[in-house]
């Protein structure tokens, strides 16, 4: 079998986008409407794939579908703690 090659990280993201969208829809159905494809990608990239060895497309898709809702929800809650809302003066 030929190994798939990606030109850059955006190319890989786009290849995984259907799985990311599917997982986001699943999360939306259980009330986590604020979680988007990019959030799932960033979580996995930072916590699951950063130190992975021999990571292939099938494993990445499997990780997307098997991420625990609680894990991604806690990740997003931590990000929101760092977010500072600002008023505009215009």
Secondary structure, DSSP 8 states (H G I E B T S, - for coil): ------SSHHHHHHHHHHHHHHHHHHHHHTT-TT--HHHHHHHIIIIISTT-SS--HHHHHHHHHH--HHHHHHHHHHHHHH--------
